[in-house]
Amino acid sequence: MTGIAATVAGPLMPAYAATTGIEAEAERPDRQGSRLDRLVPLIEPYLDLFNPHTQERLKVRFFGATGYNMSGIRDLNWLLRDWRRGEMVQLDVRLYWGLAAIRSASLKDGHSGEITVNSGFRTRQTNDKLRLEGYHTAPNSFHIKGRAVDFTVDGGKVEDVAKYAEWLEIGGTGHYRGRFVHIDSGRKRRWFG
């Protein structure tokens, strides 16, 4: 998953228009200038997602010539909802750009580009319940804030996908025993669980 050059010059990640009422994590000063930001002009803003918990599939272009496709963004937020409680929030758009970059690299490597989402947004109640059941969920997980996603890429090795996500400088990156990759829009860090 290393087919995209790192030396691309271009504008920073597009931010939401003020009229959308959505906080623009992409505008945070600590994120401007990352590789992901510089690659935005080369990233096809398209996602092909599958949620195995709900059996839902979504293929959507989330950004175009006139800006963000708000209907598409809502559909993405719904697919990545806390399906246990039926609640959704606006996820950090940085995650969508990161997943789109990973999808593009996957396609260049000869894979389908489909991303299977294990977890997106989680309510605090769901997060606490999972921790009580023995899952290693952080008490203040970025999932609760709508700033994290766990996933696999069809045909991609988890370790390679995690390395590529880390290279993109999306934020935090980790993988869990080769089962899935975690990305979040927090500070840059990495771990393996």
C-alpha positions in Angstrom: 0.0 0.0 0.0 2.8 2.4 -0.9 1.9 3.4 -4.4 1.1 7.1 -3.7 4.0 9.6 -3.8 4.6 11.6 -0.7 5.8 14.8 -2.3 2.6 16.2 -3.8 2.0 19.9 -3.4 -1.6 21.1 -3.2 -4.2 22.8 -1.1 -5.1 21.7 2.4 -7.9 19.3 3.0 -11.2 21.0 2.0 -13.2 22.2 5.0 -16.9 22.2 5.5 -18.7 25.4 4.6 -19.7 27.4 7.6 -23.4 26.9 6.6 -23.3 23.1 7.2 -23.0 23.5 11.0 -20.5 20.7 11.1 -17.2 21.2 13.0 -14.3 21.0 10.6 -11.6 18.9 12.2 -9.7 19.2 9.0 -9.1 22.9 9.8 -7.2 22.1 13.0 -3.7 23.7 12.8 -2.0 20.5 14.1 -3.3 18.6 11.1 -2.5 21.1 8.3 0.4 20.1 6.2 0.2 16.3 6.9 0.8 13.9 4.0 -2.9 13.3 3.9 -3.6 17.0 3.5 -1.0 17.3 0.7 -2.4 14.2 -1.1 -6.0 15.4 -1.2 -5.8 16.7 -4.8 -4.9 13.1 -5.9 -7.4 11.2 -3.7 -10.6 10.1 -5.4 -13.2 11.1 -2.8 -15.1 7.8 -3.2 -15.7 5.0 -0.7 -16.9 1.4 -1.0 -17.9 0.3 2.5 -19.4 -2.8 4.0 -20.7 -3.1 7.6 -20.8 -6.8 8.5 -22.9 -6.1 11.6 -25.8 -4.7 9.6 -25.0 -6.2 6.2 -25.2 -2.7 4.7 -23.1 -1.7 1.7 -22.4 1.8 0.5 -20.6 3.2 -2.5 -20.5 6.9 -2.4 -18.6 10.0 -3.7 -18.5 12.3 -0.7 -16.8 15.3 -2.3 -17.1 16.9 -5.7 -16.7 20.1 -7.8 -19.2 21.9 -5.6 -17.9 20.7 -2.3 -19.1 18.0 0.1 -22.0 15.8 -0.9 -24.0 16.2 2.3 -26.4 13.4 1.4 -23.4 11.1 0.9 -21.8 12.3 4.2 -25.1 11.5 6.0 -25.1 8.1 4.4 -21.5 7.5 5.6 -22.4 8.7 9.1 -25.3 6.3 9.2 -23.3 3.3 8.0 -20.7 4.1 10.7 -23.3 4.6 13.4 -23.4 2.8 16.7 -25.6 0.0 15.3 -26.2 -1.5 18.7 -28.1 1.7 19.9 -29.1 3.1 16.5 -27.3 6.4 17.1 -25.2 8.4 14.7 -23.1 11.5 14.9 -21.1 13.5 12.3 -17.8 11.7 12.0 -14.6 13.6 11.5 -14.3 14.1 7.7 -10.6 13.4 8.0 -11.4 9.8 8.5 -13.3 9.7 5.1 -10.3 11.2 3.3 -8.0 8.8 5.0 -10.1 5.8 4.1 -10.4 7.1 0.5 -6.6 7.4 0.3 -6.3 3.8 1.6 -9.0 2.6 -0.9 -7.0 4.3 -3.8 -3.8 2.6 -2.7 -5.6 -0.7 -2.5 -6.9 -0.3 -6.0 -3.4 0.4 -7.3 -2.2 -2.8 -5.6 -4.8 -4.7 -7.6 -7.4 -5.2 -4.9 -11.1 -4.3 -5.0 -10.9 -1.3 -2.7 -13.8 -2.5 -0.6 -13.4 -1.6 3.1 -15.1 -3.6 5.8 -15.9 -1.4 8.8 -15.8 -3.2 12.2 -16.5 -0.1 14.3 -17.1 3.6 13.7 -19.0 5.8 16.2 -19.8 4.2 19.6 -21.9 5.7 22.3 -20.3 5.8 25.8 -22.8 3.1 26.8 -21.7 0.7 24.1 -18.1 1.5 24.7 -18.5 0.8 28.5 -20.4 -2.4 27.8 -17.7 -3.7 25.4 -15.1 -3.0 28.0 -17.1 -5.0 30.6 -17.3 -7.8 28.2 -13.5 -8.0 28.0 -12.8 -6.0 24.9 -9.9 -3.6 25.2 -11.8 -0.3 24.6 -10.3 2.8 26.0 -12.6 4.6 28.5 -12.3 7.9 26.5 -12.1 6.2 23.1 -12.0 8.4 20.0 -14.9 6.2 18.8 -17.1 8.0 21.3 -16.1 11.3 19.8 -16.8 10.3 16.2 -13.1 10.4 15.5 -12.1 6.8 14.9 -12.8 3.8 12.7 -11.7 0.1 12.8 -11.6 -1.7 9.5 -10.0 -4.1 7.1 -9.3 -3.7 3.4 -10.3 -6.5 0.9 -7.1 -8.2 -0.1 -4.8 -6.0 2.0 -2.6 -7.3 4.8 -3.6 -5.6 8.1 0.0 -4.7 8.9 0.6 -3.1 5.5 -2.6 -1.1 5.7 -1.6 0.1 9.2 1.8 1.2 8.0 0.3 3.1 5.1 -2.2 4.8 7.4 0.6 5.8 9.7 2.6 7.1 6.7 -0.5 9.2 5.7 -0.3 11.0 9.1 -4.1 10.7 9.6 -3.6 10.8 13.4 -3.4 7.7 15.6 -2.9 4.3 13.9 -2.8 0.8 15.3 -3.7 -2.8 14.5 -4.9 -5.6 16.7 -3.2 -9.0 16.3 -3.5 -8.7 12.5 -7.3 -8.7 12.7 -8.1 -5.0 11.9 -6.7 -1.5 11.6 -7.7 1.4 13.8 -7.3 5.0 12.6 -8.3 8.1 14.5 -7.9 11.9 14.1 -6.1 12.4 17.4 -2.5 13.2 17.7 0.0 11.2 15.7 0.9 7.9 17.5 1.0 4.2 16.8 0.5 0.9 18.6 -0.1 -2.8 18.1 -2.5 -4.7 20.3 
